[in-house]
C-alpha cells in the first residue's frame, strides 16, 4: 500500500501486548467499549460482523452528544489487518457523507509485543486536514495507549 501524505494520516507504535490479544480487543464488541474513543468519552454500543462486507457499527458518546457511525469491513486478515470504512454501511449502502477508511495493522515485534499501525485514508486533502485538526494523532494515540492498557489488564 502506498500512502499519500495529501490524503492519508498514519502512525506506528509498539504496544506491550501480544498481537493475538490486541486482535481480540479490536474484533469483540465488549472489548471495543474499553478503548475505542479517548476517555472520558465512551462507546454506548458496538456491532461487529467480522467478514468482508460485515458491519462495524459504533455509537459514540462524546460529552453527552451521541454519534452513530455505521460502516463495513473491506478487508479482514486474521490477526494481522482490519480495513473498515464509513463510506458504506451493511449491504453496501453508500453513506451520504463518508469520512474515512481506517486500516489497523498488527505485527509481532519479536519480543512479545506488537507493532501497531493505524492509518486513516480520506477522500480529499481537505478531509484529511479536518481529521488532523480534530486531533488525529492525539486521539488515535490515546486510543492506542488505552488499547495497550486494556489488553494488559486481560493478561
N, C-alpha and C positions, 0 to 999 in steps of 0.2 A: 504494500500500500504506500503510495507516495502522498505525503501530506502537502497541503497548500497553505502556507502561512497567511495568505489573504483570507481564507475562509475556515481554517481549522485551528483549534486550540488543543494542546496536549501537554501532559506531564507524566513523568515516570518517577516512582518511588519504590524503595524496597521496604516491604512490610514484614514484621516479625510474627508471621503466622504461616502455616502451611497452605500451599495452593489449594488443596482439596477442601480445606475449611473455609477459605475465602470464597471459593466457588459455591459451596453450600449456602453461605450467607447471601450471596448475590442471587441465588435461584430459589429461595424459600421465602414466601410472603412474611411469615412471622419474624424471620431474621431481618428482612429489609427495613422493618419498622424501627430497628435499633440503630441504624447508621445512615440511612439514605439521604437525609437532609441535616444541615447543621443545627445542632441544639441551640436554643430551646425549642425550635420548630420541630414538627413531627409528621409522621405518616399516619393518617387515620385508617386507611385501607390499602390493600395491595392484592392484586390478582395476577397470577403468573400461569401461563400455559407454555411451558418451555419447549418450544419447537418453532421452526421457521414458519412464520405466519401466525403464531400463537400470540395471545395478548400479554402485554406487560403494562398494566394499569396501576396507577398510584393516585391516591387522594392525599394531597399535602395540606398541612395546616400551618400557615405562617402567620403568627400573631393574630390568630382568630380568622384569618382570611383563608377559606377553603378553596383549593385549586385542584380540579380533576385533570389528570394527564393520562390520556389513553394512547397506547401505542402497540407496536408489534415487534417481534423479533425478526430480524432479517438474516441473521446467522447465529448458529449455536454450535460451537466446537467444544465438546465436553471437557471441562476442566481447564480450558485454555482461552476461550474467546466468546464474548457476547456482543452482538451488534443489535441495537434496538433503535427505533425511531418513533417520533410522534407525527411523522408525515402521513402515516396510515393508522387506522385502528383495525381491530379484528375484522376479518373478511375483506381486507384490502380496501376499506372505505377511506378515500382521501380526506385528510384534515383540511379545514378551512384556512387555518393559519399555522402551518408547521414551523417548528423552531429549530430542531436539530436531529442529527443521528449521532448516537453515542456508541463508542467502541471501548469495551473494557477487556484488557488482556492480562493474563496471569502466566508467569513462567517461574520455574524453580530457580532460586538464587544459588543453589549448591550448598547452602548452609542451614537448610530447614525453613527458610523464609521464602518470600515470593516477590518477584519483580512485577510490580503492578503498574500498568499504563492505562490512563483514562484519556480518551480523545473525544472531542465534540466537533462534528463537522456541520457547517452551516451553509445555507443556500446562497448567501451573499456576503461580501465583506462587511456590509452594514450590520447584518445579523450577528456575524462573528464579533464585531466591535461591541454591539449591545451586550452580548454574553460576557465578554471580557469586562466591560464596565459594570455589569451586575455583580462581578466578583468571582468569575470562573475559578481562578487559581486559589483564592482563599476558600471559597465554598467547596470546591471539589477536593481541595487539600484537607479541609476539615472533615469531609466525608471519609477520606482515606484514613485519617487518624482515628475517627470513630469506628470504622470498619476494623482496623487493626486492634483497637482496644476491645471491641465487642468479640471478635474472633478469639482473642487471648482469654477472655472470660469463659469461653466454651471449651477450652482445652481440658 
